[in-house]
Amino acid sequence: MRGNGTLGANAPHLDWKKLYIDTGDADQNASLLAKLGANKDAIEDAFGAPLTWEPLPGKRACRVAVYRDGDVLRIDDHDAYVDWFLDTSGKLRAAVESFMRAGP
């Protein structure tokens, strides 16, 4: 599984952090997302907020994400965005880590 984070702007008004699940096999990815999804309440409690669970139909990969409004054109807010990204990265990783290590 490849878990990566992205602070992005699909439009200038959206920032997000994601756990991107891509083992190279669509069925295995779906299985991992289902495994995490079976523990959704516990994971979201550990994270401290609701997450967006995205199976990405028609794609090989899937993801768990958290979104935040922002405007990348507001340069004065860039430090706050980076702080949010780093904080969110640690929280998301900690929230899912034990469930990813657990057996089937």
Backbone as numpy.savetxt, mean C-alpha at the origin, in Angstrom:
# Nx Ny Nz CAx CAy CAz Cx Cy Cz
7.43 -11.71 -3.55 6.58 -10.52 -3.55 7.46 -9.29 -3.55
7.09 -8.39 -4.34 7.79 -7.13 -4.40 6.91 -6.12 -3.69
7.37 -5.58 -2.58 6.63 -4.55 -1.90 7.36 -3.24 -2.09
6.73 -2.30 -2.68 7.42 -1.05 -2.87 6.50 0.10 -2.54
7.09 1.21 -2.32 6.32 2.39 -2.00 6.49 3.43 -3.07
5.47 4.17 -3.26 5.52 5.23 -4.24 4.83 6.45 -3.68
5.51 7.55 -3.75 4.89 8.83 -3.48 4.65 9.39 -4.85
3.40 9.42 -5.27 3.17 9.73 -6.66 2.11 10.77 -6.88
2.03 11.14 -8.11 1.01 12.09 -8.53 0.52 11.65 -9.89
-0.58 10.92 -9.89 -1.20 10.56 -11.16 -1.80 11.81 -11.78
-2.24 12.68 -10.96 -2.65 14.03 -11.32 -1.93 14.88 -10.29
-1.87 16.16 -10.43 -1.10 16.92 -9.44 -1.74 16.95 -8.06
-2.81 16.22 -7.86 -3.53 16.35 -6.59 -3.69 15.05 -5.81
-2.82 14.08 -6.03 -2.97 12.83 -5.32 -1.62 12.26 -4.96
-1.45 11.96 -3.69 -0.25 11.30 -3.22 -0.66 9.96 -2.65
0.20 8.94 -2.77 -0.17 7.64 -2.25 1.02 6.81 -1.88
0.74 5.82 -1.07 1.72 4.84 -0.64 1.10 3.49 -0.89
1.89 2.54 -1.38 1.31 1.25 -1.69 2.25 0.11 -1.32
1.64 -1.04 -1.10 2.34 -2.31 -1.05 1.95 -2.99 -2.35
2.89 -3.12 -3.26 2.63 -3.66 -4.59 2.99 -5.14 -4.57
2.04 -5.99 -4.87 2.24 -7.43 -4.80 2.41 -7.97 -6.21
3.63 -8.42 -6.52 3.89 -8.98 -7.84 5.00 -10.02 -7.72
4.60 -11.27 -7.63 5.55 -12.37 -7.56 5.94 -12.86 -8.95
5.26 -12.33 -9.97 5.45 -12.81 -11.32 4.36 -13.79 -11.73
3.50 -14.17 -10.78 2.43 -15.12 -11.04 1.11 -14.53 -10.55
0.16 -14.33 -11.44 -1.11 -13.67 -11.09 -1.88 -14.44 -10.01
-1.89 -15.77 -10.10 -2.62 -16.56 -9.10 -1.99 -16.44 -7.72
-0.67 -16.47 -7.68 0.02 -16.32 -6.39 -0.21 -14.93 -5.81
-0.22 -13.92 -6.67 -0.49 -12.55 -6.21 -1.89 -12.46 -5.61
-2.87 -13.03 -6.31 -4.25 -13.01 -5.82 -4.36 -13.75 -4.49
-3.63 -14.86 -4.37 -3.63 -15.63 -3.13 -3.04 -14.82 -1.98
-1.95 -14.10 -2.24 -1.34 -13.27 -1.19 -2.28 -12.13 -0.78
-2.94 -11.51 -1.76 -3.88 -10.45 -1.43 -5.05 -11.01 -0.61
-5.52 -12.20 -0.98 -6.60 -12.84 -0.23 -6.16 -13.15 1.20
-4.92 -13.62 1.36 -4.38 -13.92 2.68 -4.35 -12.65 3.53
-3.89 -11.58 2.95 -3.89 -10.30 3.68 -5.32 -9.85 3.94
-6.18 -9.97 2.93 -7.57 -9.53 3.06 -8.33 -10.28 4.14
-7.95 -11.54 4.37 -8.58 -12.31 5.44 -8.27 -11.72 6.82
-7.23 -10.90 6.87 -6.81 -10.25 8.11 -6.97 -8.74 8.02
-7.86 -8.30 7.14 -8.05 -6.88 6.84 -8.27 -6.04 8.10
-9.18 -6.47 8.97 -9.47 -5.67 10.16 -8.25 -5.54 11.06
-7.54 -6.63 11.26 -6.34 -6.59 12.11 -5.25 -5.73 11.48
-5.09 -5.84 10.17 -4.07 -5.05 9.48 -4.41 -3.57 9.54
-5.67 -3.23 9.28 -6.07 -1.82 9.33 -5.99 -1.27 10.76
-6.31 -2.10 11.76 -6.15 -1.67 13.15 -4.69 -1.39 13.45
-3.81 -2.29 13.01 -2.37 -2.09 13.24 -1.86 -0.87 12.49
-2.37 -0.65 11.29 -1.95 0.51 10.49 -2.49 1.81 11.09
-3.71 1.74 11.62 -4.30 2.92 12.25 -5.27 3.69 11.36
-5.61 3.12 10.22 -6.54 3.79 9.30 -6.99 2.77 8.25
-8.12 3.07 7.57 -8.55 2.17 6.49 -7.54 2.17 5.35
-7.43 1.04 4.69 -6.57 0.88 3.52 -7.46 0.58 2.32
-6.92 0.77 1.14 -7.62 0.45 -0.08 -7.05 -0.86 -0.61
-7.93 -1.85 -0.78 -7.53 -3.19 -1.23 -7.84 -3.29 -2.71
-6.81 -3.46 -3.54 -6.96 -3.34 -4.98 -6.49 -4.60 -5.72
-7.45 -5.47 -6.11 -7.07 -6.67 -6.85 -6.59 -6.39 -8.29
-6.88 -5.22 -8.82 -6.46 -4.81 -10.16 -6.86 -5.84 -11.23
-8.17 -6.04 -11.43 -8.65 -7.01 -12.42 -8.01 -6.79 -13.79
-7.65 -7.90 -14.42 -7.01 -7.85 -15.74 -5.52 -7.60 -15.68
-4.98 -7.37 -14.49 -3.54 -7.15 -14.32 -2.95 -8.35 -13.59
-1.67 -8.54 -13.69 -1.00 -9.63 -12.98 -0.84 -9.30 -11.50
-0.52 -8.07 -11.19 -0.23 -7.66 -9.82 -1.48 -7.17 -9.10
-1.35 -6.90 -7.83 -2.40 -6.29 -7.03 -1.72 -5.43 -5.97
-2.51 -4.69 -5.18 -1.86 -3.82 -4.21 -2.79 -3.48 -3.06
-2.16 -3.06 -1.99 -2.83 -2.49 -0.83 -2.28 -1.07 -0.75
-3.16 -0.09 -0.66 -2.69 1.29 -0.75 -3.40 2.19 0.26
-2.77 3.31 0.50 -3.38 4.38 1.28 -3.16 5.66 0.47
-4.20 6.47 0.41 -4.15 7.68 -0.41 -4.24 8.92 0.47
-3.68 9.97 -0.03 -3.70 11.24 0.67 -3.83 12.35 -0.36
-4.68 13.31 -0.08 -4.79 14.45 -0.96 -3.56 15.32 -0.83
-3.19 15.91 -1.91 -2.05 16.82 -1.91 -1.95 17.50 -3.25
-1.06 18.41 -3.36 -0.83 19.12 -4.61 0.67 19.25 -4.79
1.22 18.47 -5.70 2.67 18.45 -5.88 3.22 19.79 -6.37
2.34 20.66 -6.82 2.79 21.97 -7.25 3.02 22.92 -6.08
2.56 22.52 -4.89 2.77 23.34 -3.69 4.10 22.94 -3.06
5.14 23.57 -3.51 6.50 23.22 -3.10 6.70 23.34 -1.60
6.03 24.26 -0.96 6.18 24.42 0.48 5.67 23.21 1.25
4.86 22.37 0.62 4.32 21.18 1.29 5.15 19.92 1.04
6.18 20.00 0.22 6.95 18.81 -0.14 7.54 18.11 1.08
8.06 18.84 2.04 8.63 18.21 3.24 7.55 17.44 4.00
6.36 17.98 4.10 5.27 17.29 4.78 4.88 16.02 4.02
4.91 16.06 2.70 4.59 14.87 1.90 5.64 13.78 2.14
6.90 14.16 2.16 7.97 13.19 2.39 7.84 12.60 3.80
7.57 13.44 4.79 7.37 12.94 6.15 6.22 11.95 6.21
5.11 12.28 5.55 3.95 11.39 5.51 4.32 10.07 4.85
5.05 10.15 3.73 5.45 8.96 3.01 6.31 8.05 3.87
7.29 8.60 4.54 8.18 7.80 5.38 7.43 7.19 6.56
6.59 7.98 7.20 5.81 7.48 8.34 4.85 6.38 7.88
4.17 6.62 6.78 3.21 5.66 6.25 3.90 4.38 5.81
5.08 4.50 5.22 5.83 3.32 4.79 6.11 2.39 5.96
6.60 2.95 7.06 6.90 2.16 8.23 5.66 1.52 8.82
4.58 2.28 8.89 3.34 1.75 9.46 2.74 0.65 8.59
2.76 0.84 7.28 2.20 -0.16 6.38 3.02 -1.45 6.43
4.32 -1.31 6.40 5.19 -2.49 6.47 4.96 -3.25 7.78
4.93 -2.54 8.89 4.73 -3.19 10.18 3.36 -3.86 10.26
2.34 -3.25 9.68 0.99 -3.79 9.75 0.84 -5.10 8.98
1.54 -5.25 7.86 1.37 -6.46 7.05 2.46 -7.50 7.26
3.57 -7.10 7.82 4.74 -7.99 7.90 4.46 -9.33 8.57
3.82 -9.33 9.72 3.60 -10.59 10.42 2.66 -11.51 9.65
1.71 -10.94 8.92 0.79 -11.76 8.15 1.44 -12.34 6.91
2.45 -11.67 6.37 3.15 -12.18 5.21 4.09 -13.31 5.60
4.62 -13.28 6.82 5.53 -14.32 7.29 4.80 -15.58 7.73
3.55 -15.39 8.15 2.78 -16.54 8.65 2.57 -17.55 7.53
2.46 -18.79 7.90 2.24 -19.86 6.91 0.89 -19.72 6.25
0.60 -20.59 5.29 -0.66 -20.54 4.55 -1.79 -20.72 5.45
